[in-house]
Amino acid sequence: MPRGKGEHHMPSPEKASDVLKRLLKDSSLGHDLQHMEVYSIWREVAGAEGARHSRVVGVKANVLQVEVDSSPWLSEFALFRKESLLAELKAGLKKTRIVDIDFRIGKF
């Protein structure tokens, strides 16, 4: 049936999976979900005590960003445990590639 003036053609429906893929690709949520395995493995790699004094804040250019709650913990992680933490992360991660860890003091 011909359309009259003022009638609009509705776009054909999209698959929900295509919409979700586009949303995840275009938002930071997709990036965060991609690195979710890093957040989940950190407690295991850092150990219970280390995890209580640190938190993963993100991944930027394949560098894990970690905040610690004090100077002694910054020294512990950055000077004494960085190489072993990095090796354990690389061994345990399947989807995320980490090449370095950046530690800094944060408030939490």
C-alpha positions in Angstrom: 0.0 0.0 0.0 1.5 3.4 -0.9 2.5 5.7 1.8 1.1 9.2 2.0 2.8 12.4 3.0 4.0 12.4 6.5 4.3 8.7 6.9 7.7 7.4 7.9 9.3 4.1 6.9 10.3 2.2 10.1 13.7 0.6 10.0 13.8 -3.2 10.1 14.4 -4.6 13.5 17.9 -5.5 14.6 18.9 -8.7 16.5 19.3 -8.1 20.2 22.8 -9.7 20.0 23.8 -7.2 17.3 22.6 -4.2 19.4 24.4 -5.5 22.5 27.6 -6.1 20.6 27.5 -2.5 19.3 26.7 -1.1 22.7 29.6 -3.0 24.3 32.0 -1.9 21.6 31.0 1.8 21.7 31.0 2.1 25.5 33.5 1.8 28.3 31.4 -1.1 29.7 32.8 -3.4 27.0 36.3 -2.5 27.9 35.6 -3.1 31.6 34.0 -6.5 30.9 37.0 -7.4 28.7 39.3 -6.9 31.7 37.0 -8.5 34.3 39.2 -11.5 34.6 42.0 -9.2 35.8 39.8 -7.9 38.7 38.8 -11.5 39.6 42.4 -12.9 39.6 44.1 -10.0 41.5 43.1 -11.3 45.0 44.5 -14.7 44.2 47.8 -13.3 42.8 48.3 -10.6 45.4 47.3 -12.9 48.3 44.7 -12.2 51.0 46.9 -9.6 52.9 48.1 -7.9 49.7 44.6 -7.7 48.3 43.3 -6.0 51.5 45.8 -3.2 50.9 45.4 -2.9 47.1 42.8 -2.7 44.4 42.9 -2.9 40.6 41.6 0.4 39.1 41.9 -0.5 35.5 44.0 -1.5 32.5 45.5 1.1 30.2 47.6 0.2 27.2 48.0 -3.3 28.6 49.4 -1.9 31.8 47.6 -2.9 35.0 46.8 0.1 37.2 46.8 -0.8 40.9 46.3 1.5 43.9 47.7 0.6 47.3 46.8 2.1 50.6 50.2 3.1 52.0 53.9 3.7 51.2 55.0 0.4 52.7 52.6 -1.5 50.5 53.8 0.5 47.5 57.3 -0.5 48.2 56.3 -4.1 48.8 54.6 -4.5 45.5 56.7 -2.2 43.3 60.1 -3.2 44.6 59.8 -6.8 45.9 56.8 -8.5 44.2 56.2 -6.8 40.9 58.0 -9.4 38.7 56.4 -12.4 40.4 52.9 -10.7 40.3 53.4 -10.0 36.6 54.4 -13.6 35.9 51.4 -15.0 37.8 49.1 -12.6 36.0 50.4 -13.6 32.6 50.1 -17.2 33.5 46.5 -16.9 34.8 45.0 -14.6 32.3 43.4 -16.0 29.2 41.8 -12.9 27.4 43.7 -9.9 28.7 47.4 -9.2 27.9 49.3 -7.4 30.7 52.8 -6.2 30.0 53.5 -4.2 33.2 51.9 -3.1 36.5 51.8 0.5 37.6 51.4 0.9 41.4 50.4 4.2 43.0 49.0 5.3 46.4 45.3 5.8 46.4 42.5 6.5 48.9 40.1 3.7 49.5 
